Amino acid sequence: MKSLLIGVGQAGGKVATALAEFDERFGFGAVLDVVAVNTATADLRPLDCHTVLVGSHRVSGNGVGADNELGAEVMRADAGEVLDALDGRLTSRAEAVFVVAGLGGGTGSGGAPVLARELSRVYDVPVYGLGVLPGSDEGALYRVNAGRSLKTFAREADALLLVDNDAWRTSGESVADGFESVNDAVARRVGLLLAAGEATDGVGESVVDASEVVNTLREGGLAAVGYASAPASEDAADNETVVPSVTREALLTGGSLPEVRAADAALLVVAGRPERIPRRGAERARRWLSDELDCMRVRGGDFPLDSDRLAALVLLGGVERSERVDAFLERARAATSEAVDAGDAREDPVSSFEVDELDGLL
């Protein structure tokens, strides 16, 4: 799926550039270009991509200080500058746009949903969100911001692919190292998802393409992606148990949103040398996914890749029923209530939870 990436905020810029670097390193050619948008000049300087500073008339390049209402306000005012920067970058080759943001900060959580809405209004390609939930140790304000942003971002984007910041961080890891781990894990999973059908080694029996990704995400709402791999035998018959095994691992322990047990649609991509991919093993894995997720729409396909391993990439659409999402929203509500009690909240801080504009989504 040939895509343009727009990173909004500090985390969004870093994740978007990590994705582009992964795509370039393996020569997939799925990432057409990257644009980073921020209110802080210092966060844009180290990024190796085209950058756009917004909100300079309000914050003079110093950031919005985790104020996502201000982040949304400056993006509404300066969205035209971002759209201007896309001229010549968002071409007819693009099959999708991904707006990438950390949902805990001010610029990303406030600005990304606004930008997604503007992009959908102007361009006739799917606009997906890639949102990173703050970790459990990042503070109450970040949970409040993410709780506010989550529903709005999911409403404005064609689908919102969620990443739980705690999903791939190891115990005792520093905050900086933890963010690097998350960036690497996101780059591998989402990078392979975008690359499927773009750059392949060999000819598979049923090669997945961009339409399978679009169809899996067609209903909108929240989405997640999982990945796992294992060594492969040269004989496909010997790999019949390998594909179901890595599929289970991808869903149960390798997902961007842990503990997902229900989805509206799913896509299983099996990556590896075509002659090593067992058809019966792939079908067994798809049936297992259907049963495990109580999902009738499980698509599948191959990603021919020159590797001594077999990998399973699982894309899940419609994961609003996730216990992880419910638990996060409960923590966000609690953090909001604490802010109200302490007198630290902005005007009507609980309204985003009481007025559900997603009607049954969460």
matplotlib code that plots the C-alpha trace (Angstrom):
import matplotlib.pyplot as plt

x = [0.0, 1.8, 1.3, 2.2, 3.1, 2.3, 3.8, 2.1, 3.8, 7.1, 6.2, 4.3, 7.4, 9.7, 7.4, 6.7, 10.5, 11.2, 8.6, 10.2, 13.7, 12.5, 10.9, 14.0, 16.3, 14.5, 13.8, 10.0, 9.1, 5.7, 6.4, 6.2, 7.1, 7.1, 6.0, 6.5, 4.3, 4.9, 4.5, 8.0, 10.9, 13.4, 11.4, 11.5, 15.3, 16.6, 14.1, 15.3, 12.2, 10.1, 8.9, 6.1, 5.9, 2.4, 1.1, 4.1, 1.7, 0.5, 3.5, 6.5, 7.8, 8.0, 5.2, 1.8, 2.9, 0.7, -2.4, -4.3, -7.1, -4.5, -3.0, -6.3, -6.8, -3.5, -4.0, -7.4, -5.7, -2.7, -4.0, -3.7, 0.0, 0.2, -2.0, 0.3, 3.3, 1.6, 1.5, 3.7, 4.1, 0.6, 0.3, -2.0, 0.4, -0.8, -3.2, -3.6, -2.4, -1.4, -1.6, 0.8, 0.6, 1.3, -2.1, -0.7, 1.0, -0.7, 0.2, -0.4, -3.5, -5.2, -3.9, -4.0, -7.8, -8.2, -5.7, -7.3, -10.6, -9.1, -7.3, -10.5, -12.3, -9.7, -8.3, -10.1, -7.9, -8.4, -7.0, -5.9, -4.7, -1.8, -2.1, 0.2, -1.4, 0.7, 2.3, 1.1, 4.0, 3.6, 1.3, -2.4, -2.4, -1.3, -4.1, -6.6, -5.3, -5.4, -8.9, -10.1, -8.2, -9.0, -12.7, -12.3, -9.4, -11.3, -14.2, -12.3, -10.0, -11.2, -9.7, -7.4, -4.6, -3.8, -0.5, -0.3, 3.0, 3.2, 2.9, 6.5, 8.4, 10.4, 10.5, 13.2, 13.7, 14.3, 11.7, 14.0, 14.9, 11.2, 10.2, 12.9, 11.6, 8.1, 9.2, 11.1, 8.2, 5.7, 8.1, 8.4, 4.7, 3.2, 6.1, 5.5, 1.8, 2.4, 5.0, 2.7, 2.0, 4.5, 7.9, 8.0, 10.6, 9.1, 5.5, 3.1, 0.0, -2.3, -0.3, -2.0, -2.4, -3.6, -7.3, -7.2, -5.9, -8.6, -11.3, -10.3, -10.4, -13.5, -15.9, -13.7, -13.2, -10.2, -7.7, -4.6, -1.7, 0.3, 3.5, 5.5, 8.0, 9.9, 12.5, 11.2, 12.0, 12.8, 9.9, 6.5, 5.0, 7.2, 5.9, 2.2, 2.3, 4.6, 2.1, -0.7, 1.9, 3.2, -0.3, -1.3, 1.8, 1.1, -2.4, -1.8, 1.6, 2.8, 0.0, 0.0, -3.1, -2.7, -5.6, -7.8, -10.3, -12.9, -12.8, -15.2, -12.7, -9.2, -6.4, -3.7, -0.5, 2.0, 5.4, 8.3, 9.6, 6.6, 7.8, 7.9, 4.4, 2.1, -1.4, -3.0, -1.2, -2.3, -5.9, -5.7, -4.4, -7.3, -9.8, -8.2, -8.4, -12.0, -12.9, -10.7, -12.1, -15.6, -15.1, -16.5, -14.5, -10.9, -9.0, -5.6, -2.7, 1.0, 3.9, 6.7, 9.9, 13.5, 13.9, 14.8, 11.8, 8.0, 6.1, 2.5, 1.2, -2.3, -4.4, -7.6, -10.4, -13.1, -11.5, -13.6, -14.7, -11.1, -10.8, -7.5, -9.3, -12.0, -9.4, -7.5, -10.7, -11.5, -8.0, -8.5, -11.9, -10.3, -7.5, -10.0, -12.0, -8.8, -8.0, -11.5, -11.2, -7.8, -9.0, -6.4, -8.8, -9.8, -13.4, -15.8, -13.1, -15.5, -17.7, -15.7, -16.7, -20.3, -21.0, -20.1, -19.9, -19.0, -22.5, -21.8, -18.2, -16.7]
y = [0.0, 3.1, 5.7, 9.2, 9.6, 12.7, 12.8, 15.2, 16.1, 14.9, 11.2, 11.3, 12.7, 10.1, 7.1, 8.3, 8.7, 5.3, 3.8, 5.5, 4.3, 0.7, 0.9, 2.4, -0.1, -3.1, -1.4, -2.0, 1.4, 1.6, 4.9, 7.7, 10.6, 11.8, 15.2, 16.1, 18.8, 20.3, 23.4, 23.1, 24.0, 22.0, 18.8, 19.3, 20.0, 16.4, 14.9, 13.9, 14.8, 17.8, 19.7, 22.2, 24.5, 25.4, 27.7, 30.1, 33.0, 31.6, 29.8, 31.1, 27.6, 26.6, 24.0, 23.9, 22.5, 19.3, 21.5, 19.5, 22.2, 24.6, 22.0, 21.5, 25.3, 26.0, 23.1, 24.5, 27.8, 26.5, 23.4, 25.2, 25.4, 21.6, 21.0, 23.4, 21.3, 18.2, 19.7, 17.4, 14.9, 13.5, 12.3, 9.9, 7.0, 7.3, 4.7, 6.0, 8.7, 7.9, 10.6, 9.5, 10.9, 10.2, 10.7, 11.9, 15.2, 18.4, 18.9, 15.2, 14.5, 17.8, 18.4, 15.0, 14.6, 18.1, 17.3, 14.0, 15.8, 18.3, 15.7, 13.6, 16.8, 17.6, 14.2, 11.2, 8.5, 6.7, 8.7, 6.4, 7.3, 5.7, 6.6, 5.7, 5.5, 6.8, 4.3, 3.7, 5.7, 8.8, 10.8, 11.6, 14.6, 12.3, 9.9, 12.7, 14.0, 10.5, 9.8, 13.0, 12.4, 8.8, 9.1, 12.2, 10.7, 7.5, 9.5, 11.8, 9.1, 6.2, 3.9, 4.4, 1.9, 1.9, 1.2, 0.7, 2.2, -0.6, -3.4, -3.8, -2.1, -4.5, -4.3, -1.9, -0.2, 3.5, 5.8, 6.8, 3.2, 2.2, 4.7, 3.4, -0.2, 1.0, 2.9, -0.2, -2.5, -0.2, 0.2, -3.5, -4.3, -1.3, -1.2, -4.8, -4.2, -1.3, -3.3, -6.3, -6.4, -3.7, -5.3, -9.1, -11.8, -14.5, -15.2, -16.4, -18.4, -15.7, -12.4, -9.9, -6.3, -2.9, -3.7, -6.4, -3.8, -1.3, -3.8, -5.0, -1.4, -0.4, -0.3, 2.2, 2.5, 1.1, -1.3, -3.2, -5.1, -8.1, -9.8, -12.9, -15.1, -18.5, -20.4, -22.3, -25.6, -25.9, -28.3, -26.6, -29.8, -29.5, -25.9, -26.8, -26.2, -23.2, -20.9, -21.5, -21.2, -17.8, -16.6, -17.4, -15.6, -12.5, -12.2, -13.2, -11.7, -9.7, -7.2, -3.4, -3.6, -6.6, -8.8, -8.3, -11.1, -9.8, -8.0, -7.2, -8.2, -9.6, -10.0, -12.7, -12.1, -15.0, -13.8, -15.9, -17.8, -19.0, -22.5, -22.8, -21.5, -24.4, -23.9, -26.2, -24.5, -21.1, -22.2, -23.7, -20.4, -18.5, -20.8, -20.4, -16.6, -16.8, -18.9, -17.0, -13.5, -14.6, -13.1, -14.4, -12.0, -13.3, -12.5, -14.0, -13.7, -14.2, -11.8, -13.4, -12.5, -13.8, -15.1, -18.2, -17.6, -17.6, -14.7, -13.9, -10.4, -10.0, -6.9, -6.5, -4.0, -3.1, -3.8, -1.4, -4.3, -4.7, -4.9, -3.0, 0.0, -0.1, -0.2, 2.7, 4.8, 4.0, 5.3, 8.4, 9.1, 8.7, 11.0, 13.6, 13.4, 13.8, 16.9, 18.3, 17.7, 19.4, 22.4, 21.7, 20.9, 23.1, 24.1, 21.1, 18.4, 15.5, 16.4, 14.4, 11.2, 12.2, 13.2, 10.2, 11.2, 7.7, 6.3, 2.8, 2.6, 2.6]
z = [0.0, -1.2, 1.5, 2.5, 6.2, 8.2, 11.7, 14.1, 17.3, 18.7, 18.9, 15.6, 13.8, 15.3, 14.5, 10.9, 10.2, 11.8, 9.4, 6.4, 7.4, 7.8, 4.3, 2.7, 4.5, 2.9, -0.4, -0.3, -1.8, 0.1, 1.8, -0.8, 1.4, 5.0, 6.4, 10.0, 11.6, 15.0, 17.1, 18.6, 16.4, 18.5, 17.8, 14.0, 13.7, 14.1, 11.6, 8.2, 6.2, 5.1, 8.2, 8.8, 11.9, 12.9, 15.6, 15.5, 15.8, 19.2, 20.7, 18.7, 18.0, 21.7, 21.6, 23.2, 26.6, 26.5, 26.0, 23.4, 23.1, 22.0, 19.7, 18.0, 17.8, 16.1, 13.7, 12.6, 12.0, 10.1, 8.4, 5.1, 5.5, 5.9, 2.9, 0.9, 1.9, 0.4, -3.1, -5.3, -2.4, -2.3, -5.9, -7.7, -6.7, -3.1, -2.0, 1.5, 3.9, 7.5, 10.1, 12.9, 16.4, 20.1, 21.8, 25.1, 24.1, 23.1, 19.4, 18.4, 20.4, 19.6, 16.1, 14.5, 14.5, 13.0, 10.3, 9.5, 9.0, 6.6, 4.6, 4.2, 3.0, 0.4, -0.8, -2.3, -0.6, 2.7, 5.6, 8.4, 11.9, 13.7, 17.3, 20.2, 23.6, 26.5, 28.8, 32.4, 33.8, 31.7, 34.0, 34.4, 32.0, 29.1, 29.9, 29.9, 26.6, 25.0, 26.4, 24.7, 21.5, 21.0, 20.1, 18.0, 16.0, 15.4, 14.2, 11.8, 10.3, 8.1, 10.8, 13.8, 14.2, 17.9, 19.6, 23.3, 24.5, 27.2, 24.6, 23.7, 26.6, 28.8, 32.6, 33.9, 30.5, 30.6, 29.2, 26.2, 25.5, 25.8, 23.2, 20.9, 21.4, 20.5, 17.4, 16.2, 16.8, 15.1, 12.1, 11.6, 11.9, 10.1, 7.7, 6.6, 6.4, 4.0, 2.0, 1.4, -2.3, -3.1, -3.2, -3.2, -3.9, -6.0, -6.9, -4.2, -4.8, -3.4, -2.9, -0.7, -2.0, -0.8, -1.4, 1.3, 3.8, 2.7, 2.9, 6.4, 7.7, 5.7, 8.7, 10.4, 14.2, 16.0, 14.5, 15.7, 14.1, 15.4, 14.2, 15.0, 13.1, 13.4, 11.5, 8.5, 7.0, 3.2, 2.8, 3.0, 4.5, 7.5, 8.1, 8.5, 12.3, 12.0, 10.4, 13.0, 15.7, 14.6, 13.9, 17.5, 18.8, 16.6, 18.0, 21.6, 22.4, 19.4, 19.0, 19.1, 21.3, 23.7, 24.8, 21.7, 21.6, 19.2, 15.9, 13.0, 10.3, 10.1, 7.6, 7.9, 5.8, 5.7, 4.8, 3.6, 0.6, -1.5, -1.8, 2.0, 2.8, 3.5, 2.1, 4.7, 7.5, 6.3, 6.1, 9.6, 10.9, 9.3, 10.8, 14.2, 13.9, 12.9, 15.9, 18.4, 17.3, 16.6, 13.2, 9.9, 7.7, 7.9, 4.7, 3.9, 1.5, 1.0, 1.2, -0.9, 0.9, 0.7, 4.2, 6.1, 8.4, 8.1, 9.6, 10.4, 10.2, 11.6, 10.9, 13.0, 12.2, 14.5, 17.9, 20.0, 22.3, 23.5, 27.3, 26.9, 25.4, 28.1, 30.8, 29.3, 29.0, 32.7, 33.7, 31.5, 33.2, 36.6, 35.7, 34.4, 37.7, 39.7, 37.7, 38.3, 42.1, 42.1, 40.1, 37.4, 34.5, 31.7, 31.1, 31.1, 31.0, 31.4, 28.4, 25.9, 27.8, 28.3, 24.7, 22.6, 19.0, 18.0, 18.8, 20.0, 18.9, 22.4]

ax = plt.figure().add_subplot(projection="3d")
ax.plot(x, y, z, "-o")
ax.set_aspect("equal")
plt.show()
